[in-house]
Amino acid sequence: MQTAYPNYYPQFRCIADRCRHSCCIGWEIDIDDDALTRWNALPAPARERLHAHISREGTPHFVLTQDERCPFLSEQGLCELILAHGEDILCQICTDHPRFRSFFANRTEIGLGLCCEEAARLILLQTEKTQLVISGDAQPDPETDAFLFLRDALIALAQNRSLSVYARETALLQRVGADLPDLSPASLAKYFLRLERMDEAWSAALQSLQRHAAAMQPDAFAAHMQGRETEYEKLLVYFLFRHLPTALDDGDIRGKVAFAVLSVRLLRALGCVHFGIHGVFSSTDQIELARLYSAEIEYSQENLDTLFDDLALGFPSGENEARL
């Protein structure tokens, strides 16, 4: 069995109390059976304290505090369970986050999700091309092998630096026969405002794009981003790596490629309007927008399902933007 991961993956380390958007705040934390078994073996005081904060309704999970914090997140932003018992005490979701895995017949891939600010920093600020580090042997599997061959070609196209990133996006759509209308920035914002939203900062970013789209200065923004175009290349490669494997289940390669391109174009538009308003758009700003997008879209199954359904049915065309 093979394993594969992007070349930046081994560099990831949780930054704990230095994280501005802790994954221990605002996220439901489900608890797996193995963790419950380990916790039941703890001495009585620790065991009783743990169980006092667990809900058994549905999948066992921690009951968050009134301000939506994990009950074991200290005021200093550190995990009290790790401090008391070491990292091995954690439930699986806490151990894994922000990692994701894709499973093939002869291969397992692992990556980092953009919803984590440190993962987003690693992904976006790499200047060299993304490469997969592959280890182990794989038995031939025609379906998987054909898919990986295609995805490798698409990722190579996404990293073809002889073309602008926008031209690469267009070439990707053409390569798989996907149809994605070039919607106006205001229409893009209006569409995403229709989806489920959790963070007010995400709503504010979309509303700003909707209100100020007419005042955007794409040429000035392109000049400002000169030398940083790789940030959009990295986003494009990330979305292809993460979401294309689901096409092995539903056959919707066109939709997954269209989703990758749509995601990058929205994030570019959000960056452009931010630059128009503030006169600057830093790498830190880019990381925060990518983190917000990932948390609101990639980590909402409802939003992902809506997007892929709409892409499959024919995303609103430029001639029919009014339907938005």
N, C-alpha and C positions, 0 to 999 in steps of 0.2 A: 504494500500500500504506500502510495506517495503522500507526502505533505508538501504544501506550498504556502508561501506568505510573501508579502511585499518586502523589499530590502530594508525599509525603514522600521519594520515591525519590532525587531529585537531592541531598538532604542527606547521603546516606550516604558516609562515608569510613572505610576500614579504620583501626582504632586501634592496629594493630601490637603493639608491646611493652606497651601498656597493657591488652591483652585478657587476661582471666583464663582463657579457654578457647580457646586458639589452635586454629585450623583446621589448623595444621601439626603437630598432635599427635593421634595416635589415629585418623587418617583415611587410608585408602589414597589415594595421589596418582597417578592415571593420567596418562600423557604422550601427547599427540597427535602425529601425524606432522609437522605444521608446526613444532612445538617442536623435535623431533629434528633436523629439517633446519637450523634456526637454530643449534642447539648444535653440529652437525657443522662449522659454518663458523667456530667460535670458535678462537682460538689453542690450540695443543696442550695446554698445562698445564690450562687451564680445561675444554677439551673432554674430556680424559682423566679429570679429577676428576669431571665430571658422569657420564660413562659408567660409572665405577667404582661408582656408587651406583644404577644402573638395573638392574632385573630384566627379562628378555625373556620370561619365562614368561607366556603369555597376553598380555593388553594390557600394553605396557611401563609400568612404574611404578617409583617410587622404593622402594628397600629402606629401611624405617624402622630407626632405631636400636633398641637393646635396650629403651629406655623409650618406644618408639613415636613418636619425634620425626622430622620430616623431617631428613635428613642435612645440609640447608643452613639449618636454623633455629639461629641463634646462641644462646648462653647468655643473651643480653640480650633474646631474643624477636624478633629481627629477621631478615629473609630475607637471607642472604649473597649470593644471586644478584642481588637488586635492588640491594644495596649496591655490588656489583662491576660490574653491567652495565645497570642500570635496569629499570623495570617491563616493558619490551617483551620481555625475555628469558623471561618466565614462560610456562609451558604454559597451555593454555586453561582448565583446571579451576581453576587458581590465579587467573587473571585474572577469571574469572566469579564465583567464590564470594563471597558467598552468593546471588548472583542466580539467578533461574529465569526461564524463558521459556515462554509458551504461544503456539502457532502456529495461526492460523485461515486460512481461504481468502483473506481480504482484510485481515488484521491480525496484527500481532505484539505481544504484551503482555510486559512485563518487570516483575518484582517482586523483593523481598528476602525471603530465607528466615529464619524465626524462630530457626533453629539458631545464628545468629550473635548474640552478645549485643548488639553495637552496632545491628544491624538490629532486634532485638527492642525495644531501647530507643526507637528512632525510631518503630516501629509503635505501641507501647503507650502512649507518653507524649504523643502528639499529642492535643490536646483538641478540635480542630475536626473536623468530619466528613471522612471520607476521600473524595476525589474523584479521578477518573481524568483525567490530562492526555493529551489525544489530539492527534496531529499527522498530517498527510498526508491523502490522499484514498483512499477505499476504493470499489472497484467493488461494486455490489450482489451479495450472495450470500444467497439466502433462508434457508438453514439457519443460517448464522452470524448473520445479522441477527436472526432469531427467537430464537436462543439468547441473544444479547447483550441483547435487549430483556427477556427473562425474568430474566437475571442482574441487570441494572440494577434491576429491580423488587424482587428479593430483597435486594439490597444496600441499597436505599432503605428497605425494611421493617426490616432489621437496624439501621438508623440512625434509626428513628422514636423520638425521645426522649420522646414523650408516653407511651410504654409502658415498663415495666421491661424489662431485658434478658431476663429469663426469659420474660416474656410475648412478647417478640419471637421468641425461640427457638421457642416453641410455635406462634406464627403462621407462622413459616417452614415448619415441618413440615406444618402444615395446608395451606399454600399449594400444596405440591407433592404432597400426599397421602402423606407419609412417616409411617411408624409407628416410633416410638422409645420403648420403655417407660421409665418414670421409675424406673430402678434405684436401689437404696439405694447410698450411698457405699461401703459395705464390698463390695458385689457388683461395683461398678465397679472397685475396686482389685483384687479377685480376678481379674476378667476380664483386666485389663491385665498382671497378674503372669503370666498364661499365655503372653503374647507374648514374642518374643525381646527380651532386655535386655542392654545392653552396659555401661552406667555404673552403678556401685554407688549413686550418689546418687539415680538414678531408682528403683532397687529400694527404697531406704530410704524415699523419699517415698511410694511405693505401699503399702509395708508399714505405714508410720505411719498412712495413711488407713484401712487394713484394721483395725488394732488399736484406733484411737482414734475411729472413726466414731461410736460411740454417745455420745461425750462432746462432739460438735460443737455449737456454738451459732450456728445460722444467723442468728438475729435480731441477736445481738451482732456477728457478722461483717458483716452488712449495714450496721449503724450505723457500724462501723469503716471500711467502704468507701464511705461516703457522700461524693460528690464525685469518686470514682474509678471509677464504674460504666463510664465510657468505656473502661477497660482491657478489659472483657469485650466491649464493642461492637467495639473494634478487632480483637480476636481473631476474633470472628464474621465480620467483613468480610474479614479476611485469609484465613480458611479458605475462604470462598465464592469469593473472587477467585482463589485458587491452585488449588483442586481441582475446581471446577465445570467448567472447560473440558475435563477428561478425559471428561465425560459426552457430548461430541460424538462420541467414539469408541465408547463402550460403551452409551450411551443411559441410563445410570443416574443421572438427576438426583436422584431420591429419595435414593439412597445417599449422594451427595455432600453434600446438604443435611443428612442425618442425621449424617454424619461431622462436619460443622462444628459442629452442635449438641452432639453427644456430646463432642467435644474441649473445647468451652467448659465444659460441665457437669463434666467430670472436673477441669479446671484450677480451676474454682470450688471444687469439693469439696476439692481439695488445698490451696488457699489457706485455706479455712475451718478445716481441721484444723490447719494450721500456726498460724493465729491462736489456736485453742483451746489449743495446747500452749505457745506462746511469748508470747501476749498482744499480739502485733503481727504485721502482715503488710505489709511495705513494698513500694514499687514495685520496688525491687531484688530482693526475694523473688519478685515476680510475673514479672519478666524472667527470672530463673533457672529458674523452673518452666516457663515457655513455651519457653525454650531447650532444656531437657532433653526436654520432650515432643516438640519438633520433631526433635531429633537422634535420638531413640529410635523415633519413629513415622513421621514424614514422610520421613526419610532411610533408612528400612529398607523396601525394596520388599516383603520378606516380611511385615512387619507390616501395611503398607498393604493388601496383597492379602488377608490374613486378615480384617482389619476390614471391607473392602468385601464380601467373600464372606459374612461373618456378618450384615452389615446387609442384604444381598440375601436371605438365607435366613430372616431373621427373628431379630433380636437377642433374646437371652433375655428373656422377659417377666417382669413383676413376680411373676406367679403361678408362674413356673418358674425362679426364681433359684437353686434348689438345683442345677440342672444345671451351674452354674458351678463 
